[in-house]
Amino acid sequence: MNYEDEWHPHDIPFMVEAAQSSDDAGYLSLILEHVAASELSEHQPAICQAVAVLSEAEEMMR
Protein backbone atom coordinates (compact mmCIF):
# COMPACT_ATOMS: atom_id res chain seq x y z
CA MET A 1 0.00 0.00 0.00
CA ASN A 2 1.21 3.47 -0.82
CA TYR A 3 0.86 5.51 2.38
CA GLU A 4 1.97 8.80 0.83
CA ASP A 5 -1.57 9.90 -0.07
CA GLU A 6 -3.39 8.13 2.74
CA TRP A 7 -3.15 7.31 6.43
CA HIS A 8 -0.06 5.76 7.96
CA PRO A 9 -0.19 2.74 10.28
CA HIS A 10 1.13 4.81 13.19
CA ASP A 11 -1.92 7.09 12.74
CA ILE A 12 -4.35 4.38 13.87
CA PRO A 13 -4.33 5.35 17.59
CA PHE A 14 -5.02 8.97 16.66
CA MET A 15 -7.83 7.92 14.33
CA VAL A 16 -9.43 5.77 17.04
CA GLU A 17 -9.02 8.55 19.60
CA ALA A 18 -10.67 11.00 17.19
CA ALA A 19 -13.61 8.65 16.74
CA GLN A 20 -13.84 8.20 20.50
CA SER A 21 -13.68 11.89 21.36
CA SER A 22 -16.25 12.84 18.73
CA ASP A 23 -18.56 9.89 19.46
CA ASP A 24 -18.56 9.26 15.71
CA ALA A 25 -19.49 5.63 15.17
CA GLY A 26 -19.37 6.13 11.40
CA TYR A 27 -15.73 7.20 11.55
CA LEU A 28 -14.81 4.23 13.71
CA SER A 29 -16.65 1.95 11.29
CA LEU A 30 -14.67 3.45 8.40
CA ILE A 31 -11.42 2.71 10.24
CA LEU A 32 -12.44 -0.88 10.92
CA GLU A 33 -13.46 -1.44 7.30
CA HIS A 34 -10.30 -0.06 5.69
CA VAL A 35 -7.43 -0.91 8.00
CA ALA A 36 -5.87 -4.36 7.82
CA ALA A 37 -6.67 -6.66 10.72
CA SER A 38 -2.98 -7.20 11.46
CA GLU A 39 -2.52 -3.46 11.94
CA LEU A 40 -5.70 -3.14 13.99
CA SER A 41 -4.68 -5.92 16.38
CA GLU A 42 -1.79 -3.81 17.65
CA HIS A 43 -4.28 -1.17 18.73
CA GLN A 44 -7.02 -3.47 20.02
CA PRO A 45 -7.19 -1.96 23.56
CA ALA A 46 -7.78 1.56 22.22
CA ILE A 47 -10.34 0.29 19.72
CA CYS A 48 -12.20 -1.69 22.39
CA GLN A 49 -12.26 1.37 24.63
CA ALA A 50 -13.64 3.51 21.80
CA VAL A 51 -16.35 0.96 21.05
CA ALA A 52 -17.33 0.81 24.73
CA VAL A 53 -17.55 4.60 24.98
CA LEU A 54 -19.63 4.83 21.80
CA SER A 55 -21.93 2.07 23.03
CA GLU A 56 -22.45 3.89 26.33
CA ALA A 57 -23.22 7.11 24.48
CA GLU A 58 -25.80 5.33 22.33
CA GLU A 59 -27.44 3.82 25.42
CA MET A 60 -27.66 7.24 27.07
CA MET A 61 -29.37 8.67 23.99
CA ARG A 62 -32.15 6.06 24.12
CHARMM internal coordinates of N, CA and C (Angstrom, degrees):
IC EDIT
DIST 1 N 1 CA 1.4561
DIST 1 CA 1 C 1.5228
ANGL 1 N 1 CA 1 C 109.37
DIST 1 C 2 N 1.2924
ANGL 1 CA 1 C 2 N 115.82
DIHE 1 N 1 CA 1 C 2 N 138.39
DIST 2 N 2 CA 1.4557
ANGL 1 C 2 N 2 CA 121.35
DIHE 1 CA 1 C 2 N 2 CA 176.87
DIST 2 CA 2 C 1.5257
ANGL 2 N 2 CA 2 C 108.41
DIHE 1 C 2 N 2 CA 2 C -89.32
DIST 2 C 3 N 1.3243
ANGL 2 CA 2 C 3 N 117.03
DIHE 2 N 2 CA 2 C 3 N 111.23
DIST 3 N 3 CA 1.4593
ANGL 2 C 3 N 3 CA 121.18
DIHE 2 CA 2 C 3 N 3 CA -176.59
DIST 3 CA 3 C 1.5245
ANGL 3 N 3 CA 3 C 113.04
DIHE 2 C 3 N 3 CA 3 C -87.38
DIST 3 C 4 N 1.3187
ANGL 3 CA 3 C 4 N 118.14
DIHE 3 N 3 CA 3 C 4 N -2.55
DIST 4 N 4 CA 1.4634
ANGL 3 C 4 N 4 CA 120.28
DIHE 3 CA 3 C 4 N 4 CA -175.58
DIST 4 CA 4 C 1.5229
ANGL 4 N 4 CA 4 C 112.74
DIHE 3 C 4 N 4 CA 4 C -62.20
DIST 4 C 5 N 1.3300
ANGL 4 CA 4 C 5 N 117.38
DIHE 4 N 4 CA 4 C 5 N -37.22
DIST 5 N 5 CA 1.4590
ANGL 4 C 5 N 5 CA 120.90
DIHE 4 CA 4 C 5 N 5 CA -176.53
DIST 5 CA 5 C 1.5219
ANGL 5 N 5 CA 5 C 112.50
DIHE 4 C 5 N 5 CA 5 C -103.66
DIST 5 C 6 N 1.3158
ANGL 5 CA 5 C 6 N 117.18
DIHE 5 N 5 CA 5 C 6 N 5.85
DIST 6 N 6 CA 1.4511
ANGL 5 C 6 N 6 CA 120.38
DIHE 5 CA 5 C 6 N 6 CA -174.36
DIST 6 CA 6 C 1.5210
ANGL 6 N 6 CA 6 C 109.90
DIHE 5 C 6 N 6 CA 6 C -135.05
DIST 6 C 7 N 1.3053
ANGL 6 CA 6 C 7 N 116.58
DIHE 6 N 6 CA 6 C 7 N -164.19
DIST 7 N 7 CA 1.4569
ANGL 6 C 7 N 7 CA 122.23
DIHE 6 CA 6 C 7 N 7 CA 177.78
DIST 7 CA 7 C 1.5233
ANGL 7 N 7 CA 7 C 109.91
DIHE 6 C 7 N 7 CA 7 C -71.34
DIST 7 C 8 N 1.2986
ANGL 7 CA 7 C 8 N 115.74
DIHE 7 N 7 CA 7 C 8 N 162.33
DIST 8 N 8 CA 1.4618
ANGL 7 C 8 N 8 CA 122.85
DIHE 7 CA 7 C 8 N 8 CA 175.24
DIST 8 CA 8 C 1.5224
ANGL 8 N 8 CA 8 C 107.82
DIHE 7 C 8 N 8 CA 8 C -112.90
DIST 8 C 9 N 1.3232
ANGL 8 CA 8 C 9 N 118.79
DIHE 8 N 8 CA 8 C 9 N 148.74
DIST 9 N 9 CA 1.4623
ANGL 8 C 9 N 9 CA 120.06
DIHE 8 CA 8 C 9 N 9 CA -179.24
DIST 9 CA 9 C 1.5293
ANGL 9 N 9 CA 9 C 113.47
DIHE 8 C 9 N 9 CA 9 C -53.61
DIST 9 C 10 N 1.3206
ANGL 9 CA 9 C 10 N 118.06
DIHE 9 N 9 CA 9 C 10 N -35.24
DIST 10 N 10 CA 1.4695
ANGL 9 C 10 N 10 CA 118.96
DIHE 9 CA 9 C 10 N 10 CA -179.54
DIST 10 CA 10 C 1.5296
ANGL 10 N 10 CA 10 C 112.07
DIHE 9 C 10 N 10 CA 10 C -72.55
DIST 10 C 11 N 1.3354
ANGL 10 CA 10 C 11 N 117.62
DIHE 10 N 10 CA 10 C 11 N -5.96
DIST 11 N 11 CA 1.4647
ANGL 10 C 11 N 11 CA 121.73
DIHE 10 CA 10 C 11 N 11 CA 177.01
DIST 11 CA 11 C 1.5281
ANGL 11 N 11 CA 11 C 112.63
DIHE 10 C 11 N 11 CA 11 C -82.98
DIST 11 C 12 N 1.3190
ANGL 11 CA 11 C 12 N 117.79
DIHE 11 N 11 CA 11 C 12 N -13.01
DIST 12 N 12 CA 1.4612
ANGL 11 C 12 N 12 CA 120.92
DIHE 11 CA 11 C 12 N 12 CA -174.15
DIST 12 CA 12 C 1.5272
ANGL 12 N 12 CA 12 C 112.34
DIHE 11 C 12 N 12 CA 12 C -54.86
DIST 12 C 13 N 1.3360
ANGL 12 CA 12 C 13 N 120.21
DIHE 12 N 12 CA 12 C 13 N -48.02
DIST 13 N 13 CA 1.4785
ANGL 12 C 13 N 13 CA 118.08
DIHE 12 CA 12 C 13 N 13 CA 179.57
DIST 13 CA 13 C 1.5250
ANGL 13 N 13 CA 13 C 112.57
DIHE 12 C 13 N 13 CA 13 C -59.40
DIST 13 C 14 N 1.3175
ANGL 13 CA 13 C 14 N 117.67
DIHE 13 N 13 CA 13 C 14 N -37.02
DIST 14 N 14 CA 1.4648
ANGL 13 C 14 N 14 CA 120.65
DIHE 13 CA 13 C 14 N 14 CA 178.64
DIST 14 CA 14 C 1.5282
ANGL 14 N 14 CA 14 C 110.79
DIHE 13 C 14 N 14 CA 14 C -67.72
DIST 14 C 15 N 1.3327
ANGL 14 CA 14 C 15 N 116.37
DIHE 14 N 14 CA 14 C 15 N -38.24
DIST 15 N 15 CA 1.4552
ANGL 14 C 15 N 15 CA 120.82
DIHE 14 CA 14 C 15 N 15 CA 179.13
DIST 15 CA 15 C 1.5229
ANGL 15 N 15 CA 15 C 110.72
DIHE 14 C 15 N 15 CA 15 C -65.26
DIST 15 C 16 N 1.3374
ANGL 15 CA 15 C 16 N 116.21
DIHE 15 N 15 CA 15 C 16 N -43.42
DIST 16 N 16 CA 1.4649
ANGL 15 C 16 N 16 CA 120.53
DIHE 15 CA 15 C 16 N 16 CA 178.90
DIST 16 CA 16 C 1.5224
ANGL 16 N 16 CA 16 C 110.07
DIHE 15 C 16 N 16 CA 16 C -65.94
DIST 16 C 17 N 1.3247
ANGL 16 CA 16 C 17 N 116.77
DIHE 16 N 16 CA 16 C 17 N -42.42
DIST 17 N 17 CA 1.4624
ANGL 16 C 17 N 17 CA 120.58
DIHE 16 CA 16 C 17 N 17 CA 178.32
DIST 17 CA 17 C 1.5295
ANGL 17 N 17 CA 17 C 110.78
DIHE 16 C 17 N 17 CA 17 C -61.93
DIST 17 C 18 N 1.3178
ANGL 17 CA 17 C 18 N 117.38
DIHE 17 N 17 CA 17 C 18 N -39.22
DIST 18 N 18 CA 1.4663
ANGL 17 C 18 N 18 CA 120.77
DIHE 17 CA 17 C 18 N 18 CA 178.02
DIST 18 CA 18 C 1.5242
ANGL 18 N 18 CA 18 C 110.66
DIHE 17 C 18 N 18 CA 18 C -63.69
DIST 18 C 19 N 1.3161
ANGL 18 CA 18 C 19 N 116.60
DIHE 18 N 18 CA 18 C 19 N -42.31
DIST 19 N 19 CA 1.4637
ANGL 18 C 19 N 19 CA 120.13
DIHE 18 CA 18 C 19 N 19 CA 177.77
DIST 19 CA 19 C 1.5199
ANGL 19 N 19 CA 19 C 110.30
DIHE 18 C 19 N 19 CA 19 C -63.74
DIST 19 C 20 N 1.3242
ANGL 19 CA 19 C 20 N 115.89
DIHE 19 N 19 CA 19 C 20 N -40.53
DIST 20 N 20 CA 1.4588
ANGL 19 C 20 N 20 CA 120.78
DIHE 19 CA 19 C 20 N 20 CA -179.14
DIST 20 CA 20 C 1.5246
ANGL 20 N 20 CA 20 C 111.07
DIHE 19 C 20 N 20 CA 20 C -66.55
DIST 20 C 21 N 1.3085
ANGL 20 CA 20 C 21 N 117.50
DIHE 20 N 20 CA 20 C 21 N -46.46
DIST 21 N 21 CA 1.4617
ANGL 20 C 21 N 21 CA 120.29
DIHE 20 CA 20 C 21 N 21 CA -175.63
DIST 21 CA 21 C 1.5220
ANGL 21 N 21 CA 21 C 112.44
DIHE 20 C 21 N 21 CA 21 C -72.10
DIST 21 C 22 N 1.3208
ANGL 21 CA 21 C 22 N 117.56
DIHE 21 N 21 CA 21 C 22 N -23.15
DIST 22 N 22 CA 1.4617
ANGL 21 C 22 N 22 CA 119.87
DIHE 21 CA 21 C 22 N 22 CA 179.56
DIST 22 CA 22 C 1.5235
ANGL 22 N 22 CA 22 C 112.02
DIHE 21 C 22 N 22 CA 22 C -98.77
DIST 22 C 23 N 1.3365
ANGL 22 CA 22 C 23 N 116.97
DIHE 22 N 22 CA 22 C 23 N -2.34
DIST 23 N 23 CA 1.4672
ANGL 22 C 23 N 23 CA 121.79
DIHE 22 CA 22 C 23 N 23 CA -176.05
DIST 23 CA 23 C 1.5241
ANGL 23 N 23 CA 23 C 111.06
DIHE 22 C 23 N 23 CA 23 C 53.15
DIST 23 C 24 N 1.3260
ANGL 23 CA 23 C 24 N 116.42
DIHE 23 N 23 CA 23 C 24 N 39.25
DIST 24 N 24 CA 1.4574
ANGL 23 C 24 N 24 CA 122.13
DIHE 23 CA 23 C 24 N 24 CA -177.04
DIST 24 CA 24 C 1.5258
ANGL 24 N 24 CA 24 C 110.22
DIHE 23 C 24 N 24 CA 24 C -100.24
DIST 24 C 25 N 1.3096
ANGL 24 CA 24 C 25 N 116.25
DIHE 24 N 24 CA 24 C 25 N 92.68
DIST 25 N 25 CA 1.4608
ANGL 24 C 25 N 25 CA 120.59
DIHE 24 CA 24 C 25 N 25 CA -179.31
DIST 25 CA 25 C 1.5239
ANGL 25 N 25 CA 25 C 111.26
DIHE 24 C 25 N 25 CA 25 C -63.80
DIST 25 C 26 N 1.3162
ANGL 25 CA 25 C 26 N 117.53
DIHE 25 N 25 CA 25 C 26 N -31.98
DIST 26 N 26 CA 1.4637
ANGL 25 C 26 N 26 CA 120.72
DIHE 25 CA 25 C 26 N 26 CA 179.12
DIST 26 CA 26 C 1.5168
ANGL 26 N 26 CA 26 C 112.06
DIHE 25 C 26 N 26 CA 26 C -64.39
DIST 26 C 27 N 1.3290
ANGL 26 CA 26 C 27 N 116.16
DIHE 26 N 26 CA 26 C 27 N -38.88
DIST 27 N 27 CA 1.4645
ANGL 26 C 27 N 27 CA 120.40
DIHE 26 CA 26 C 27 N 27 CA 179.03
DIST 27 CA 27 C 1.5217
ANGL 27 N 27 CA 27 C 110.41
DIHE 26 C 27 N 27 CA 27 C -68.04
DIST 27 C 28 N 1.3250
ANGL 27 CA 27 C 28 N 116.55
DIHE 27 N 27 CA 27 C 28 N -42.01
DIST 28 N 28 CA 1.4615
ANGL 27 C 28 N 28 CA 119.82
DIHE 27 CA 27 C 28 N 28 CA 177.75
DIST 28 CA 28 C 1.5200
ANGL 28 N 28 CA 28 C 109.89
DIHE 27 C 28 N 28 CA 28 C -63.71
DIST 28 C 29 N 1.3111
ANGL 28 CA 28 C 29 N 117.75
DIHE 28 N 28 CA 28 C 29 N -40.28
DIST 29 N 29 CA 1.4575
ANGL 28 C 29 N 29 CA 121.67
DIHE 28 CA 28 C 29 N 29 CA 177.68
DIST 29 CA 29 C 1.5263
ANGL 29 N 29 CA 29 C 110.86
DIHE 28 C 29 N 29 CA 29 C -60.89
DIST 29 C 30 N 1.3240
ANGL 29 CA 29 C 30 N 116.52
DIHE 29 N 29 CA 29 C 30 N -42.06
DIST 30 N 30 CA 1.4657
ANGL 29 C 30 N 30 CA 121.39
DIHE 29 CA 29 C 30 N 30 CA 177.75
DIST 30 CA 30 C 1.5294
ANGL 30 N 30 CA 30 C 110.73
DIHE 29 C 30 N 30 CA 30 C -59.62
DIST 30 C 31 N 1.3299
ANGL 30 CA 30 C 31 N 116.55
DIHE 30 N 30 CA 30 C 31 N -43.88
DIST 31 N 31 CA 1.4624
ANGL 30 C 31 N 31 CA 120.88
DIHE 30 CA 30 C 31 N 31 CA 178.23
DIST 31 CA 31 C 1.5227
ANGL 31 N 31 CA 31 C 109.80
DIHE 30 C 31 N 31 CA 31 C -59.56
DIST 31 C 32 N 1.3270
ANGL 31 CA 31 C 32 N 116.53
DIHE 31 N 31 CA 31 C 32 N -48.78
DIST 32 N 32 CA 1.4593
ANGL 31 C 32 N 32 CA 120.81
DIHE 31 CA 31 C 32 N 32 CA -176.40
DIST 32 CA 32 C 1.5233
ANGL 32 N 32 CA 32 C 112.11
DIHE 31 C 32 N 32 CA 32 C -65.06
DIST 32 C 33 N 1.3202
ANGL 32 CA 32 C 33 N 117.61
DIHE 32 N 32 CA 32 C 33 N -30.70
DIST 33 N 33 CA 1.4616
ANGL 32 C 33 N 33 CA 121.05
DIHE 32 CA 32 C 33 N 33 CA -179.96
DIST 33 CA 33 C 1.5240
ANGL 33 N 33 CA 33 C 112.84
DIHE 32 C 33 N 33 CA 33 C -76.29
DIST 33 C 34 N 1.3274
ANGL 33 CA 33 C 34 N 118.15
DIHE 33 N 33 CA 33 C 34 N -30.95
DIST 34 N 34 CA 1.4601
ANGL 33 C 34 N 34 CA 120.44
DIHE 33 CA 33 C 34 N 34 CA -169.52
DIST 34 CA 34 C 1.5232
ANGL 34 N 34 CA 34 C 115.96
DIHE 33 C 34 N 34 CA 34 C -110.33
DIST 34 C 35 N 1.2994
ANGL 34 CA 34 C 35 N 117.66
DIHE 34 N 34 CA 34 C 35 N -6.29
DIST 35 N 35 CA 1.4628
ANGL 34 C 35 N 35 CA 120.26
DIHE 34 CA 34 C 35 N 35 CA -179.53
DIST 35 CA 35 C 1.5227
ANGL 35 N 35 CA 35 C 108.43
DIHE 34 C 35 N 35 CA 35 C -103.90
DIST 35 C 36 N 1.3048
ANGL 35 CA 35 C 36 N 116.67
DIHE 35 N 35 CA 35 C 36 N 134.37
DIST 36 N 36 CA 1.4615
ANGL 35 C 36 N 36 CA 121.88
DIHE 35 CA 35 C 36 N 36 CA -178.02
DIST 36 CA 36 C 1.5224
ANGL 36 N 36 CA 36 C 111.16
DIHE 35 C 36 N 36 CA 36 C -59.05
DIST 36 C 37 N 1.3167
ANGL 36 CA 36 C 37 N 115.80
DIHE 36 N 36 CA 36 C 37 N 142.44
DIST 37 N 37 CA 1.4614
ANGL 36 C 37 N 37 CA 121.17
DIHE 36 CA 36 C 37 N 37 CA -178.24
DIST 37 CA 37 C 1.5250
ANGL 37 N 37 CA 37 C 111.93
DIHE 36 C 37 N 37 CA 37 C -57.59
DIST 37 C 38 N 1.3181
ANGL 37 CA 37 C 38 N 117.40
DIHE 37 N 37 CA 37 C 38 N -36.93
DIST 38 N 38 CA 1.4656
ANGL 37 C 38 N 38 CA 120.06
DIHE 37 CA 37 C 38 N 38 CA -179.30
DIST 38 CA 38 C 1.5230
ANGL 38 N 38 CA 38 C 111.24
DIHE 37 C 38 N 38 CA 38 C -63.97
DIST 38 C 39 N 1.3278
ANGL 38 CA 38 C 39 N 116.66
DIHE 38 N 38 CA 38 C 39 N -34.33
DIST 39 N 39 CA 1.4591
ANGL 38 C 39 N 39 CA 120.15
DIHE 38 CA 38 C 39 N 39 CA 178.48
DIST 39 CA 39 C 1.5237
ANGL 39 N 39 CA 39 C 110.87
DIHE 38 C 39 N 39 CA 39 C -77.90
DIST 39 C 40 N 1.3325
ANGL 39 CA 39 C 40 N 116.64
DIHE 39 N 39 CA 39 C 40 N -33.99
DIST 40 N 40 CA 1.4587
ANGL 39 C 40 N 40 CA 120.07
DIHE 39 CA 39 C 40 N 40 CA 178.45
DIST 40 CA 40 C 1.5228
ANGL 40 N 40 CA 40 C 111.79
DIHE 39 C 40 N 40 CA 40 C -67.61
DIST 40 C 41 N 1.3340
ANGL 40 CA 40 C 41 N 116.95
DIHE 40 N 40 CA 40 C 41 N -35.71
DIST 41 N 41 CA 1.4596
ANGL 40 C 41 N 41 CA 119.75
DIHE 40 CA 40 C 41 N 41 CA -175.03
DIST 41 CA 41 C 1.5209
ANGL 41 N 41 CA 41 C 112.30
DIHE 40 C 41 N 41 CA 41 C -60.55
DIST 41 C 42 N 1.3172
ANGL 41 CA 41 C 42 N 117.18
DIHE 41 N 41 CA 41 C 42 N -30.80
DIST 42 N 42 CA 1.4654
ANGL 41 C 42 N 42 CA 121.02
DIHE 41 CA 41 C 42 N 42 CA 176.60
DIST 42 CA 42 C 1.5186
ANGL 42 N 42 CA 42 C 111.76
DIHE 41 C 42 N 42 CA 42 C -61.77
DIST 42 C 43 N 1.3138
ANGL 42 CA 42 C 43 N 116.04
DIHE 42 N 42 CA 42 C 43 N -30.08
DIST 43 N 43 CA 1.4581
ANGL 42 C 43 N 43 CA 122.17
DIHE 42 CA 42 C 43 N 43 CA -173.35
DIST 43 CA 43 C 1.5233
ANGL 43 N 43 CA 43 C 112.04
DIHE 42 C 43 N 43 CA 43 C -110.45
DIST 43 C 44 N 1.3354
ANGL 43 CA 43 C 44 N 116.45
DIHE 43 N 43 CA 43 C 44 N 21.62
DIST 44 N 44 CA 1.4574
ANGL 43 C 44 N 44 CA 120.89
DIHE 43 CA 43 C 44 N 44 CA -175.77
DIST 44 CA 44 C 1.5301
ANGL 44 N 44 CA 44 C 113.68
DIHE 43 C 44 N 44 CA 44 C -56.25
DIST 44 C 45 N 1.3382
ANGL 44 CA 44 C 45 N 120.83
DIHE 44 N 44 CA 44 C 45 N -43.03
DIST 45 N 45 CA 1.4742
ANGL 44 C 45 N 45 CA 119.06
DIHE 44 CA 44 C 45 N 45 CA 179.51
DIST 45 CA 45 C 1.5282
ANGL 45 N 45 CA 45 C 113.07
DIHE 44 C 45 N 45 CA 45 C -58.65
DIST 45 C 46 N 1.3136
ANGL 45 CA 45 C 46 N 117.72
DIHE 45 N 45 CA 45 C 46 N -43.86
DIST 46 N 46 CA 1.4671
ANGL 45 C 46 N 46 CA 120.62
DIHE 45 CA 45 C 46 N 46 CA 179.71
DIST 46 CA 46 C 1.5227
ANGL 46 N 46 CA 46 C 110.98
DIHE 45 C 46 N 46 CA 46 C -66.12
DIST 46 C 47 N 1.3151
ANGL 46 CA 46 C 47 N 116.59
DIHE 46 N 46 CA 46 C 47 N -38.48
DIST 47 N 47 CA 1.4598
ANGL 46 C 47 N 47 CA 120.50
DIHE 46 CA 46 C 47 N 47 CA 179.71
DIST 47 CA 47 C 1.5267
ANGL 47 N 47 CA 47 C 110.21
DIHE 46 C 47 N 47 CA 47 C -67.11
DIST 47 C 48 N 1.3299
ANGL 47 CA 47 C 48 N 116.80
DIHE 47 N 47 CA 47 C 48 N -43.82
DIST 48 N 48 CA 1.4657
ANGL 47 C 48 N 48 CA 120.26
DIHE 47 CA 47 C 48 N 48 CA 178.46
DIST 48 CA 48 C 1.5220
ANGL 48 N 48 CA 48 C 110.98
DIHE 47 C 48 N 48 CA 48 C -61.79
DIST 48 C 49 N 1.3125
ANGL 48 CA 48 C 49 N 117.01
DIHE 48 N 48 CA 48 C 49 N -40.07
DIST 49 N 49 CA 1.4611
ANGL 48 C 49 N 49 CA 120.86
DIHE 48 CA 48 C 49 N 49 CA 178.23
DIST 49 CA 49 C 1.5293
ANGL 49 N 49 CA 49 C 110.06
DIHE 48 C 49 N 49 CA 49 C -63.62
DIST 49 C 50 N 1.3124
ANGL 49 CA 49 C 50 N 117.18
DIHE 49 N 49 CA 49 C 50 N -43.02
DIST 50 N 50 CA 1.4656
ANGL 49 C 50 N 50 CA 120.85
DIHE 49 CA 49 C 50 N 50 CA 179.61
DIST 50 CA 50 C 1.5214
ANGL 50 N 50 CA 50 C 110.93
DIHE 49 C 50 N 50 CA 50 C -63.11
DIST 50 C 51 N 1.3199
ANGL 50 CA 50 C 51 N 116.95
DIHE 50 N 50 CA 50 C 51 N -42.22
DIST 51 N 51 CA 1.4610
ANGL 50 C 51 N 51 CA 120.70
DIHE 50 CA 50 C 51 N 51 CA 179.18
DIST 51 CA 51 C 1.5262
ANGL 51 N 51 CA 51 C 110.13
DIHE 50 C 51 N 51 CA 51 C -63.60
DIST 51 C 52 N 1.3264
ANGL 51 CA 51 C 52 N 117.33
DIHE 51 N 51 CA 51 C 52 N -41.97
DIST 52 N 52 CA 1.4625
ANGL 51 C 52 N 52 CA 120.92
DIHE 51 CA 51 C 52 N 52 CA 179.33
DIST 52 CA 52 C 1.5231
ANGL 52 N 52 CA 52 C 111.08
DIHE 51 C 52 N 52 CA 52 C -62.65
DIST 52 C 53 N 1.3170
ANGL 52 CA 52 C 53 N 116.94
DIHE 52 N 52 CA 52 C 53 N -44.08
DIST 53 N 53 CA 1.4678
ANGL 52 C 53 N 53 CA 121.03
DIHE 52 CA 52 C 53 N 53 CA 179.68
DIST 53 CA 53 C 1.5245
ANGL 53 N 53 CA 53 C 110.43
DIHE 52 C 53 N 53 CA 53 C -63.59
DIST 53 C 54 N 1.3241
ANGL 53 CA 53 C 54 N 116.86
DIHE 53 N 53 CA 53 C 54 N -43.57
DIST 54 N 54 CA 1.4624
ANGL 53 C 54 N 54 CA 120.00
DIHE 53 CA 53 C 54 N 54 CA 179.68
DIST 54 CA 54 C 1.5227
ANGL 54 N 54 CA 54 C 111.16
DIHE 53 C 54 N 54 CA 54 C -65.68
DIST 54 C 55 N 1.3194
ANGL 54 CA 54 C 55 N 116.95
DIHE 54 N 54 CA 54 C 55 N -37.68
DIST 55 N 55 CA 1.4664
ANGL 54 C 55 N 55 CA 120.53
DIHE 54 CA 54 C 55 N 55 CA 178.06
DIST 55 CA 55 C 1.5192
ANGL 55 N 55 CA 55 C 110.85
DIHE 54 C 55 N 55 CA 55 C -64.44
DIST 55 C 56 N 1.3353
ANGL 55 CA 55 C 56 N 116.63
DIHE 55 N 55 CA 55 C 56 N -42.64
DIST 56 N 56 CA 1.4622
ANGL 55 C 56 N 56 CA 120.68
DIHE 55 CA 55 C 56 N 56 CA 177.56
DIST 56 CA 56 C 1.5237
ANGL 56 N 56 CA 56 C 110.72
DIHE 55 C 56 N 56 CA 56 C -62.10
DIST 56 C 57 N 1.3125
ANGL 56 CA 56 C 57 N 117.04
DIHE 56 N 56 CA 56 C 57 N -41.56
DIST 57 N 57 CA 1.4648
ANGL 56 C 57 N 57 CA 120.78
DIHE 56 CA 56 C 57 N 57 CA 179.69
DIST 57 CA 57 C 1.5238
ANGL 57 N 57 CA 57 C 110.78
DIHE 56 C 57 N 57 CA 57 C -63.27
DIST 57 C 58 N 1.3293
ANGL 57 CA 57 C 58 N 116.81
DIHE 57 N 57 CA 57 C 58 N -40.40
DIST 58 N 58 CA 1.4610
ANGL 57 C 58 N 58 CA 120.28
DIHE 57 CA 57 C 58 N 58 CA 178.38
DIST 58 CA 58 C 1.5193
ANGL 58 N 58 CA 58 C 110.85
DIHE 57 C 58 N 58 CA 58 C -64.61
DIST 58 C 59 N 1.3354
ANGL 58 CA 58 C 59 N 117.21
DIHE 58 N 58 CA 58 C 59 N -41.35
DIST 59 N 59 CA 1.4652
ANGL 58 C 59 N 59 CA 121.43
DIHE 58 CA 58 C 59 N 59 CA 178.69
DIST 59 CA 59 C 1.5182
ANGL 59 N 59 CA 59 C 110.98
DIHE 58 C 59 N 59 CA 59 C -62.14
DIST 59 C 60 N 1.3245
ANGL 59 CA 59 C 60 N 117.47
DIHE 59 N 59 CA 59 C 60 N -40.02
DIST 60 N 60 CA 1.4567
ANGL 59 C 60 N 60 CA 121.65
DIHE 59 CA 59 C 60 N 60 CA -178.96
DIST 60 CA 60 C 1.5252
ANGL 60 N 60 CA 60 C 111.38
DIHE 59 C 60 N 60 CA 60 C -67.69
DIST 60 C 61 N 1.3296
ANGL 60 CA 60 C 61 N 116.82
DIHE 60 N 60 CA 60 C 61 N -27.48
DIST 61 N 61 CA 1.4607
ANGL 60 C 61 N 61 CA 120.86
DIHE 60 CA 60 C 61 N 61 CA -178.13
DIST 61 CA 61 C 1.5259
ANGL 61 N 61 CA 61 C 111.73
DIHE 60 C 61 N 61 CA 61 C -80.06
DIST 61 C 62 N 1.3160
ANGL 61 CA 61 C 62 N 117.17
DIHE 61 N 61 CA 61 C 62 N -14.42
DIST 62 N 62 CA 1.4809
ANGL 61 C 62 N 62 CA 120.67
DIHE 61 CA 61 C 62 N 62 CA -178.41
DIST 62 CA 62 C 1.4945
ANGL 62 N 62 CA 62 C 111.35
DIHE 61 C 62 N 62 CA 62 C -80.25
END
COOR INIT
IC SEED 1 N 1 CA 1 C
IC BUILD
